[in-house]
Each structure stands twice: as C-alpha cells, then as structure tokens.
Amino acid sequence: MGMVAETKDETGRAPWDYFSWGHIAMGIVSFLLLVLINIIPTYVDQALVYIIPYWWMLILTIGVGIGWEIIENTIFVETGLKFENRRDSLVNAIWDIIFVTIGALYIWILKGIMVNVISVNLILAFYTVGIVSFIVVIIAFLIGRAMTK
C-alpha cells in the first residue's frame, strides 16, 4: 500500500484517501465558523475586538479534527455508521488531522492575503472565497470517491 488509497480496501488505511478531501473541508468550515464567532463583536474605538486570537482558532480547529477522529473511530464504528465499519489505521487518522489543519491554514493564509495584501472587505469577500473553496474541495471529494475502485 502506498501513500494514496487506490482501492476501497486501502481507504482508511493509506495516508491519503478520498475522505482526505472531506477533512480539508472540515478544516475550512471549522476555521470559517470560528472566524465568524470572532468577528461578531462590534467595533470598539474604531477597531474590531477579537474574542479569540487567530492562532487559538487554529488550535481549536485541530482540536475539532482530533475530536472527529475519536468519534469517527469509536462511536461511528460501534453504531455501524463508519465506512465499511472498520477503524482507520493510526497513520490515516494522523494524516486526517493534518488535512484538517491544512484546510484551516489555507483559510488563515487566505484571510491574511485578502486583508493585509489586497485590502478587501473581510466579511463578504472572505466568506465568498471560503464557501467557494469548500465547494471545490467537496467536488474533489466526489471525484476521488468515483475514481476509487
């Protein structure tokens, strides 16, 4: 077995399988939701007050990924909701958490580029690009799932 799952038997065992796209999407959505919570406060003295520093949002998103892996490989296996009702390999679970982190880092870097380099309105443009990114990743998931034998 290589780095990429090419068959359904390798899914959940190899570091990269079509579910990896879903983990990237999870990182994108988790970080977007945390940013939304972070920008809900109103402006104070003409400056946006942040509840959570961005590096903490990254840590919380990684926590979401870890929590998901625990739930996926315990509760979902016990209830029969897990793909082929088998636990992920340790290598796959670690890589799934890395892919959640990659999704979050992508959105954080995108936010930095949009705000600090391009100087666009954060809320509308950021969420538009974030949602489009999420949709593209979900399409990649569907393509990967169709290609896996």
Secondary structure, 3 states (H helix, E strand, C coil): CCCECCCCCCCCCCCECCHHHHHHHHHHHHHHHHHHHHHCCCEECCEECCCCCHHHHHHHHHHHHHHHHHHHHCHHHHHCCCHHHCCCCHHHHHHHHHHHHHHHHHHHHHHHHHHHHHCCCHHHHHHHHHHHHHHHHHHHHHHHHHHCC
